[in-house]
């Protein structure tokens, strides 16, 4: 399994994961290679909230249009 996501990288977190109205900025704290579901990303938002999910719930900051 290979991913372009790296610890310390800034990403957008999907509203589907956060329950918020729009995408939320966060910093990756861990990238896990889970043998059952694939790549799992853990992030921490600027507000201190923690989220983790498969990598398709995250987008690199430069790829999301504002």
PEGI-V208298 format. One record per pair of residues at least 12 apart in sequence whose C-alpha atoms are under 10 Angstrom apart, sorted by sequence separation. I is the first residue (numbers start at 1). J is the second residue. If there is no record, write none. Layout:
BEGIN
i=I j=J
i=I j=J
END
This chain:
BEGIN
i=11 j=23
i=12 j=24
i=13 j=25
i=29 j=41
i=30 j=42
i=31 j=43
i=40 j=52
i=41 j=53
i=42 j=54
i=11 j=24
i=12 j=25
i=13 j=26
i=28 j=41
i=29 j=42
i=30 j=43
i=40 j=53
i=41 j=54
i=42 j=55
i=11 j=25
i=12 j=26
i=13 j=27
i=28 j=42
i=29 j=43
i=30 j=44
i=39 j=53
i=40 j=54
i=41 j=55
i=10 j=25
i=11 j=26
i=12 j=27
i=27 j=42
i=28 j=43
i=29 j=44
i=39 j=54
i=40 j=55
i=41 j=56
i=43 j=58
i=10 j=26
i=11 j=27
i=12 j=28
i=26 j=42
i=27 j=43
i=28 j=44
i=37 j=53
i=38 j=54
i=39 j=55
i=40 j=56
i=41 j=57
i=42 j=58
i=9 j=26
i=10 j=27
i=11 j=28
i=26 j=43
i=27 j=44
i=28 j=45
i=37 j=54
i=38 j=55
i=39 j=56
i=40 j=57
i=41 j=58
i=8 j=26
i=9 j=27
i=10 j=28
i=25 j=43
i=26 j=44
i=27 j=45
i=37 j=55
i=8 j=27
i=9 j=28
i=10 j=29
i=25 j=44
i=26 j=45
i=27 j=46
i=7 j=27
i=8 j=28
i=9 j=29
i=25 j=45
i=26 j=46
i=32 j=52
i=34 j=54
i=6 j=27
i=7 j=28
i=8 j=29
i=24 j=45
i=25 j=46
i=26 j=47
i=29 j=50
i=31 j=52
i=32 j=53
i=33 j=54
i=6 j=28
i=7 j=29
i=8 j=30
i=24 j=46
i=25 j=47
i=26 j=48
i=28 j=50
i=29 j=51
i=30 j=52
i=32 j=54
i=5 j=28
i=6 j=29
i=7 j=30
i=26 j=49
i=27 j=50
i=28 j=51
i=29 j=52
i=31 j=54
i=32 j=55
i=6 j=30
i=7 j=31
i=26 j=50
i=28 j=52
i=31 j=55
i=5 j=30
i=6 j=31
i=26 j=51
i=5 j=31
i=3 j=31
i=3 j=33
i=13 j=43
i=28 j=58
i=2 j=33
i=12 j=43
i=13 j=44
i=18 j=49
i=1 j=33
i=11 j=43
i=13 j=45
i=18 j=50
i=26 j=58
i=1 j=34
i=10 j=43
i=11 j=44
i=12 j=45
i=18 j=51
i=25 j=58
i=1 j=35
i=5 j=39
i=7 j=41
i=9 j=43
i=10 j=44
i=11 j=45
i=17 j=51
i=18 j=52
i=24 j=58
i=25 j=59
i=26 j=60
i=3 j=38
i=6 j=41
i=7 j=42
i=8 j=43
i=10 j=45
i=17 j=52
i=23 j=58
i=25 j=60
i=26 j=61
i=2 j=38
i=3 j=39
i=5 j=41
i=7 j=43
i=17 j=53
i=23 j=59
i=25 j=61
i=1 j=38
i=2 j=39
i=3 j=40
i=1 j=39
i=13 j=51
i=13 j=52
i=18 j=57
i=13 j=53
i=17 j=57
i=16 j=57
i=17 j=58
i=23 j=64
i=13 j=55
i=14 j=56
i=15 j=57
i=13 j=56
i=14 j=57
i=15 j=58
i=23 j=66
i=13 j=57
i=14 j=58
i=12 j=57
i=13 j=58
i=14 j=59
i=11 j=57
i=12 j=58
i=13 j=59
i=11 j=58
i=12 j=59
i=13 j=60
i=10 j=58
i=11 j=59
i=12 j=60
i=13 j=61
i=10 j=59
i=11 j=60
i=12 j=61
i=5 j=55
i=10 j=60
i=11 j=61
i=12 j=62
i=4 j=55
i=9 j=60
i=10 j=61
i=11 j=62
i=12 j=63
i=3 j=55
i=9 j=61
i=10 j=62
i=11 j=63
i=12 j=64
i=5 j=58
i=11 j=64
i=5 j=59
i=5 j=60
i=4 j=60
END
